[in-house]
């Protein structure tokens, strides 16, 4: 299908800045769901009168639902309209928030969190809407801002949630997210136009089912492996089921005429190495969120804890989200002048530099703020480049599915980070106050591993074909994407 000129789809009476602002705000609100319950996780067993193992599903349910929703909503958006599916995602967020706000036991809260997780497709859908409705000269900066919203929301959500949890009833967390969802939905209806670019065809139900089983099994094994036992029958069974489902999914996708994810396109070198690099970047992004709050809140008597409150810990993390937003225009400028491959590699190098400092020392609050700023800047650069690389290699009718798959790769990276960091922090411990806590070495090793992940991302990005720096060819290659490569 031929792409429609963005100028033909955007309303003439509506400024494109309004569209970008609304979509970026939607991305931030959806990303807030990642950190919404983190401040109250230790209190959930008491608040819900449930075991810690059961309340852990409040986090796991969101992760699993998001893994399933992202590729499915991306494909449905290509078929039936990206703005329409974006609104569906926001409606699910509102519904999940209301269910959570009305919950006093663990089961309905898990259901509410799963519904919130189903909204995870909003960010890649928003990026795809931008490609279809914005003028080309606006696209690079707008995509960088929208892509960075994933990190911005996660970073800003922690102090906001901590503030609410400290001074109000925990149900207010969910009422706040419901109110934000309503505001965003109204703004999207009023401001964001629907794209007329459609992929057509029918939905790949077998492919969606197989991929869902594969992802849920894999993420369950990763997120629950430490409590189940990494060599237990349950964990190994989940991994085996995931492998079998992935193999069937790959076999099916290569044979069905209208696949959920076009693996032939995904295996193009530009997309393949962008997605592999994205996994490593996702790993690096989440490692900071696991280490910094613990170091900040451990008592000073340990010799390496900084004795801060959870609110102070959240405030230390917040600047990284702000810098991601401010770096987005720089990411777009580098992409325009030097190409998105250069932007991604630069972002990975900056992230590695930040983590290498953390691998050596984490001895002061100001130092953690500085490290988070450096890492946030790198994340902003890298996240802004990824959609440009993806959209430079797929036709306009497939951007929803392609961007969603890339977002899924980042999410897998964060899940791997949770598992690997969990093992490191659980194995390298010291006794303090009658309990086992992660040792100072555990935190430095985790930061070192994250630095290694960023370096791996840099190396993988080096295999991406070099693109010309012209934004129209780099970011909006629609008919023959291979022509954007250097010959």
C-alpha positions in Angstrom: 0.0 0.0 0.0 1.3 3.4 -0.9 1.9 5.8 2.0 -0.2 8.9 2.3 1.5 12.2 2.6 1.3 13.3 6.3 0.3 16.8 5.1 -2.9 15.2 3.6 -4.0 13.6 6.9 -3.4 16.3 9.5 -6.1 18.9 9.9 -5.1 22.2 8.5 -6.6 24.1 11.4 -4.8 22.2 14.1 -1.2 22.8 15.0 1.1 19.8 14.8 2.7 20.9 18.2 -0.6 20.1 19.9 -0.7 16.6 18.4 2.9 15.9 19.5 2.2 17.3 23.0 -0.9 15.1 23.5 0.7 12.0 22.2 3.8 12.5 24.4 1.6 13.2 27.4 -0.3 9.9 26.6 3.0 8.1 26.6 4.1 9.5 29.9 0.8 8.6 31.5 1.0 5.0 30.3 4.6 4.7 31.4 3.6 6.0 34.9 1.9 2.6 35.3 5.3 0.9 35.5 6.2 2.6 38.8 2.7 3.2 40.2 2.8 0.6 42.9 6.5 0.4 43.6 6.3 2.6 46.8 3.7 0.4 48.4 5.1 -3.0 47.4 6.5 -3.7 50.9 3.1 -2.8 52.5 0.9 -4.7 50.1 0.8 -8.0 52.1 -0.5 -6.0 55.1 -2.8 -3.7 53.1 -4.4 -6.6 51.2 -4.1 -9.3 53.9 -2.3 -11.6 51.5 1.1 -13.3 51.2 4.1 -11.6 49.7 4.1 -14.3 46.9 0.5 -13.4 45.9 1.0 -9.6 46.1 4.0 -10.0 43.8 1.5 -10.7 41.0 0.4 -7.1 41.3 3.6 -6.3 39.4 3.9 -9.4 37.4 0.4 -9.1 35.9 1.1 -5.7 34.4 4.3 -7.1 32.8 2.6 -10.1 31.3 -0.4 -8.2 30.0 1.8 -5.6 28.4 3.9 -8.3 26.7 0.8 -9.7 25.1 -0.9 -6.4 24.3 2.0 -4.6 22.6 2.4 -6.8 19.4 -1.4 -7.5 19.2 -2.4 -3.8 19.4 0.3 -2.8 17.0 -1.1 -5.1 14.3 -4.7 -4.2 15.0 -3.7 -0.6 14.8 -2.3 -1.1 11.3 -5.5 -2.9 10.3 -8.2 -0.7 11.9 -6.7 2.6 12.7 -3.9 3.5 15.1 -5.7 6.3 16.8 -8.7 4.0 17.4 -6.5 1.3 19.1 -4.7 4.0 21.0 -8.1 5.1 22.5 -8.9 1.4 23.3 -5.6 1.2 25.2 -6.4 4.3 27.2 -9.9 3.0 28.0 -8.4 -0.2 29.4 -6.0 2.0 31.5 -8.9 3.9 32.9 -10.9 0.7 33.6 -7.9 -0.9 35.3 -7.3 2.1 37.4 -10.9 2.2 38.6 -10.8 -1.5 39.4 -7.6 -1.0 41.4 -9.0 2.0 43.2 -12.1 0.0 44.3 -10.0 -3.0 45.4 -9.4 -4.1 49.0 -8.2 -7.7 48.2 -5.4 -9.0 46.1 -7.4 -10.6 43.2 -9.3 -7.6 41.9 -6.1 -5.5 42.3 -4.2 -8.0 40.1 -7.0 -7.8 37.5 -6.8 -4.0 37.6 -3.1 -4.0 37.1 -3.4 -6.4 34.2 -5.9 -4.1 32.5 -3.4 -1.2 33.1 -0.7 -3.4 31.4 -2.9 -3.8 28.3 -2.4 -0.1 27.7 1.3 -0.6 27.0 0.7 -0.5 23.2 -0.1 3.3 23.4 3.5 4.4 23.0 4.4 2.5 19.8 0.9 3.3 18.4 1.5 7.0 19.2 4.8 6.9 17.3 3.1 5.3 14.3 0.3 7.9 14.4 3.1 10.6 14.2 4.5 9.0 11.1 1.2 9.1 9.4 -0.1 12.5 10.3 2.9 14.8 10.9 4.9 16.8 8.3 8.2 15.2 7.6 10.3 18.1 9.0 8.5 17.6 12.3 8.8 13.9 12.5 12.3 13.2 13.8 12.0 15.5 16.9 8.4 14.3 17.6 9.3 10.6 17.4 12.3 11.2 19.7 10.1 12.9 22.3 7.4 10.2 22.1 9.9 7.4 22.4 11.6 9.1 25.4 8.2 9.3 27.1 8.6 5.7 28.2 11.6 6.5 30.3 10.3 9.9 31.3 7.1 8.4 32.8 8.9 5.7 34.6 11.3 8.1 36.2 8.8 10.8 37.1 6.3 8.2 38.3 8.4 7.0 41.2 8.6 10.3 43.2 5.0 11.2 42.4 3.7 7.8 43.5 5.9 7.9 46.6 4.5 11.4 47.5 0.9 10.1 47.2 1.6 6.9 49.1 3.2 8.8 51.9 0.5 11.4 52.5 -2.7 9.8 51.2 -4.5 6.4 51.1 -3.0 4.0 48.6 -6.2 3.8 46.7 -5.6 7.5 45.6 -2.8 6.2 43.4 -5.3 4.5 41.2 -7.9 7.3 41.3 -5.1 9.6 40.2 -4.1 7.4 37.3 -7.8 7.0 36.3 -8.2 10.8 36.2 -5.0 11.2 34.1 -6.4 8.6 31.7 -9.6 10.4 31.3 -7.8 13.7 30.6 -5.5 12.1 28.0 -8.5 10.3 26.3 -10.4 13.6 26.0 -7.3 15.3 24.5 -6.7 12.5 22.0 -10.3 12.7 20.9 -10.1 16.4 20.5 -6.6 16.9 19.0 -5.2 13.7 17.4 -6.5 12.9 13.9 -7.0 9.3 12.6 -4.6 8.1 10.0 -6.0 6.7 6.8 -3.1 4.3 6.2 -4.3 0.8 6.6 -2.7 -2.6 6.2 -6.0 -4.5 5.5 -6.4 -8.2 5.6 -7.4 -10.4 8.5 -5.9 -10.8 12.0 -3.5 -13.6 12.7 -5.1 -15.4 15.6 -2.8 -18.5 15.7 0.2 -16.2 15.5 -1.1 -14.0 18.3 -1.9 -17.0 20.5 1.5 -18.6 20.0 3.4 -15.4 20.6 1.3 -14.7 23.8 2.0 -18.2 25.2 5.7 -17.9 24.4 6.1 -14.4 26.0 4.0 -15.2 29.1 5.9 -18.4 29.7 9.3 -16.7 29.2 8.4 -13.8 31.4 6.9 -16.0 34.1 10.1 -18.0 34.2 12.2 -14.8 34.4 10.1 -13.0 37.0 9.4 -16.0 39.2 12.5 -18.0 38.7 14.2 -16.7 41.9 11.2 -17.7 44.1 10.4 -20.9 42.2 14.1 -21.9 41.9 16.0 -21.5 38.7 16.4 -25.3 38.2 12.9 -26.2 39.5 10.5 -28.2 37.4 8.1 -25.3 37.1 10.7 -22.8 35.9 12.3 -25.3 33.4 8.8 -26.3 32.2 7.9 -22.7 31.5 11.1 -22.2 29.6 10.5 -25.3 27.6 6.9 -24.2 26.8 8.2 -20.8 25.8 10.8 -22.3 23.4 8.2 -24.7 21.8 5.8 -21.8 21.4 8.4 -19.5 19.9 9.4 -22.3 17.4 5.8 -22.8 16.4 5.2 -19.1 16.1 8.2 -18.6 13.8 7.2 -21.6 11.7 3.6 -20.2 11.4 4.6 -16.6 10.7 6.8 -17.7 7.8 3.9 -19.6 6.2 0.8 -17.5 6.8 0.1 -14.8 4.1 -0.8 -12.1 6.7 1.4 -12.6 9.8 1.1 -10.8 13.1 4.8 -9.9 12.7 6.4 -10.2 9.2 9.6 -12.1 10.2 11.1 -11.7 6.7 11.0 -7.9 7.3 12.1 -8.3 10.9 15.2 -10.3 9.7 16.4 -7.4 7.6 19.8 -6.4 9.0 18.6 -2.9 9.9 15.6 -4.1 12.0 17.3 -7.2 13.4 20.2 -5.4 14.9 18.1 -2.4 16.0 15.9 -4.9 18.0 18.9 -6.7 19.4 20.4 -3.4 20.5 17.1 -2.5 22.0 17.1 -5.5 24.3 20.5 -4.5 25.7 19.4 -0.8 26.1 16.2 -2.0 27.9 18.4 -4.0 30.3 20.6 -1.0 31.0 17.6 1.2 31.6 16.1 -0.9 34.3 19.3 -1.7 36.2 19.5 1.8 37.6 15.9 1.5 38.9 16.8 -1.6 40.8 20.1 -0.4 42.4 19.6 3.3 43.2 16.4 3.1 45.5 18.1 0.4 47.6 21.4 2.2 48.0 19.6 5.4 48.9 17.3 3.8 51.5 19.7 1.4 53.2 20.8 2.8 56.6 24.1 4.6 56.9 25.3 2.1 59.5 25.9 -0.4 56.7 28.8 1.8 55.5 27.4 2.2 52.0 23.7 3.0 52.5 22.7 6.6 52.3 19.8 6.6 54.7 17.2 8.4 52.6 13.4 8.1 52.6 11.6 6.5 49.6 10.4 10.0 48.6 13.9 11.3 48.6 15.0 8.2 46.6 12.3 9.0 44.0 13.4 12.6 43.8 16.9 11.4 43.0 15.6 9.4 40.1 13.3 12.1 38.8 16.0 14.2 37.0 16.9 11.3 34.7 13.3 11.5 33.3 13.5 15.2 32.9 16.8 15.0 31.0 15.4 12.4 28.7 12.8 14.9 27.6 15.3 17.7 27.1 17.7 15.4 25.2 14.9 14.4 22.7 15.5 17.5 20.4 19.3 16.8 20.4 18.6 13.2 19.5 16.4 14.4 16.6 19.1 16.8 15.4 21.8 14.2 15.4 19.5 11.8 13.6 18.8 14.4 11.0 22.4 15.4 10.4 24.3 12.2 11.1 21.7 9.4 10.9 19.8 7.4 13.6 22.6 4.7 13.7 25.0 7.4 15.0 22.4 8.6 17.6 21.9 5.1 18.9 25.6 4.3 19.2 26.2 7.7 20.9 23.4 7.0 23.4 24.7 3.5 24.2 28.2 5.0 24.8 26.8 7.6 27.2 24.8 5.0 29.1 27.9 2.8 29.4 29.9 5.8 30.8 27.3 6.5 33.4 27.2 2.9 34.6 31.0 2.6 34.7 31.1 5.4 37.2 28.5 3.6 39.3 30.5 0.4 39.1 33.3 2.2 40.9 31.5 4.4 43.4 28.0 5.1 44.7 29.0 7.0 47.8 27.0 10.2 47.8 23.5 11.4 46.9 24.8 14.0 44.5 26.9 11.4 42.7 23.8 9.2 42.2 22.0 12.2 40.8 24.9 12.9 38.4 25.0 9.2 37.3 21.2 9.2 36.7 21.5 12.3 34.6 24.2 10.8 32.4 22.3 7.5 32.0 19.0 9.4 31.4 20.7 11.5 28.6 22.0 8.3 27.0 18.6 6.7 27.2 17.0 9.8 25.6 19.4 9.6 22.7 19.0 5.9 22.2 15.2 5.8 22.5 14.8 8.6 20.1 16.8 6.8 17.4 15.2 3.4 17.6 11.8 4.3 16.0 13.6 6.2 13.2 15.6 3.0 12.4 12.6 0.8 12.5 10.4 3.2 10.4 13.2 3.6 7.9 12.9 -0.1 7.0 9.2 -0.8 6.9 6.3 0.5 4.8 3.8 2.9 6.4 1.1 0.2 6.6 3.3 -1.9 9.0 4.7 0.8 11.3 2.3 -0.1 14.2 3.4 -3.8 14.3 7.1 -2.9 13.7 7.2 -0.3 16.4 5.3 -2.5 18.8 7.7 -5.3 18.3 10.6 -3.0 19.0 8.9 -1.8 22.2 8.5 -5.5 23.1 12.2 -6.0 22.7 13.0 -3.2 25.1 10.5 -4.7 27.6 12.3 -8.1 27.3 15.5 -6.3 28.1 14.0 -4.8 31.3 12.7 -8.3 32.3 16.2 -9.8 31.8 17.6 -7.0 33.9 15.2 -7.8 36.7 16.2 -11.4 36.7 19.9 -11.0 36.4 20.1 -8.2 39.0 17.8 -10.2 41.3 20.3 -13.1 41.2 23.3 -10.8 41.8 21.6 -8.9 44.7 20.4 -12.2 46.3 23.7 -14.0 46.1 26.1 -11.2 47.2 24.7 -10.3 50.7 25.8 -9.3 54.2 24.0 -9.5 57.5 22.7 -6.3 59.0 20.2 -5.9 61.8 19.4 -9.6 61.8 18.5 -9.8 58.1 20.4 -10.4 54.8 20.8 -7.3 52.6 22.7 -6.9 49.3 26.4 -6.1 49.8 28.1 -3.1 48.4 29.9 -5.3 45.9 26.5 -6.6 44.7 25.5 -3.1 43.7 28.8 -2.4 42.0 28.6 -5.7 40.1 25.1 -4.9 38.9 26.2 -1.5 37.6 29.1 -3.2 35.9 26.8 -5.7 34.2 24.6 -2.9 33.1 27.6 -1.1 31.6 28.4 -4.3 29.8 24.9 -4.4 28.4 25.3 -0.8 27.1 28.6 -1.7 25.4 26.9 -4.8 23.9 24.2 -2.4 22.5 26.9 -0.2 21.1 28.5 -3.2 19.3 25.2 -4.5 18.0 24.3 -1.0 16.7 27.6 -1.0 14.8 26.2 -3.8 12.5 23.2 -1.6 11.5 23.5 -0.4 7.8 24.6 3.2 7.6 21.7 5.5 6.5 21.9 8.8 4.8 21.3 11.7 7.1 18.4 13.2 5.2 15.4 13.0 7.5 12.8 12.4 4.9 14.7 9.4 3.6 15.9 8.1 7.0 12.8 8.5 9.0 10.0 8.0 6.4 11.2 5.4 4.0 8.0 3.9 2.9 8.1 2.5 -0.6 11.5 1.0 -1.0 13.3 1.2 2.4 16.5 -0.4 1.0 17.1 2.7 -1.1 18.1 4.6 2.1 21.2 2.5 2.6 24.6 3.8 1.5 25.7 2.1 -1.7 
